[in-house]
Amino acid sequence: MQGGLFLLGRKYTPVRGILLKLLTDYHDELGHPNMAVTRMTVKANNLALEKGEIRPCSNCAVAKTRQKNVPKKCLECLEISGEFPENEGV
């Protein structure tokens, strides 16, 4: 436990007795909050933060994906009244 937070299964090299982690590592461990909340949590708990670029989170990207729109009308349906086209193979 460091600064009131439990560290989950990752190994970090201590530098002068302090564990340095990237902001994205804290983001993963805190349950994927936005980066502003992650920064505030790290700062409020006086946790050591390694300087580095913020990598895009693949788990958050998957969560934000959207299913492709499905047309409300069948593209092959007929616009005229009358008999329905026969289905082949049914």
C-alpha positions in Angstrom: 0.0 0.0 0.0 1.3 3.4 -0.9 -0.4 6.7 0.1 -3.6 4.9 1.1 -3.9 3.2 -2.3 -3.3 -0.5 -2.9 -0.8 -1.4 -5.7 -2.1 -4.1 -8.0 0.3 -6.9 -9.1 2.7 -4.7 -11.1 6.4 -4.5 -10.4 7.9 -1.0 -10.3 11.5 -0.1 -9.6 12.0 2.1 -6.6 14.1 5.2 -7.1 15.6 6.4 -3.8 13.0 4.3 -2.0 10.0 5.8 -3.9 8.0 3.9 -6.5 7.7 5.9 -9.7 4.8 5.2 -12.0 3.3 6.9 -15.1 0.0 8.6 -15.0 -1.5 5.9 -17.2 -0.5 3.2 -14.7 -2.4 5.1 -12.0 -5.3 5.5 -14.4 -5.5 1.7 -14.9 -5.2 1.0 -11.1 -7.9 3.6 -10.2 -10.5 2.0 -12.5 -10.0 4.2 -15.6 -11.2 7.7 -14.4 -10.5 10.6 -16.7 -6.9 12.0 -16.5 -7.9 15.1 -14.5 -9.4 13.0 -11.7 -6.3 10.7 -11.9 -4.0 13.7 -11.6 -6.0 15.1 -8.6 -5.9 11.7 -6.9 -2.2 11.3 -7.4 -1.6 14.8 -6.1 -3.9 14.5 -3.1 -2.2 11.3 -2.0 1.3 12.6 -2.6 2.2 9.7 -4.9 5.4 9.7 -6.9 4.7 10.4 -10.6 7.2 9.6 -13.3 7.3 12.2 -16.1 6.4 10.8 -19.5 3.9 11.0 -22.2 0.3 9.9 -21.6 -0.4 6.8 -23.7 -4.0 6.2 -25.0 -5.8 3.7 -22.9 -7.0 0.8 -25.1 -9.6 -0.3 -22.5 -11.1 3.2 -22.5 -11.1 3.3 -26.3 -13.0 0.0 -26.5 -15.5 1.3 -23.9 -16.1 4.4 -26.0 -16.7 2.6 -29.3 -20.1 2.7 -30.9 -21.9 0.1 -32.9 -22.4 1.0 -36.6 -25.8 2.4 -37.4 -28.3 -0.2 -38.7 -30.7 1.1 -41.3 -34.4 1.0 -40.2 -35.5 -0.1 -43.6 -34.2 -3.1 -45.5 -32.1 -1.9 -48.4 -33.3 -4.7 -50.6 -37.0 -4.3 -49.7 -39.5 -3.2 -52.3 -41.2 0.1 -52.2 -44.3 -1.0 -54.1 -47.2 -2.9 -52.6 -47.9 -6.5 -53.6 -46.3 -9.8 -52.9 -43.2 -10.2 -50.9 -40.1 -11.4 -52.7 -39.4 -15.1 -52.2 -36.5 -15.9 -49.9 -34.0 -18.3 -51.4 -32.8 -21.1 -49.2 -35.6 -20.8 -46.5 
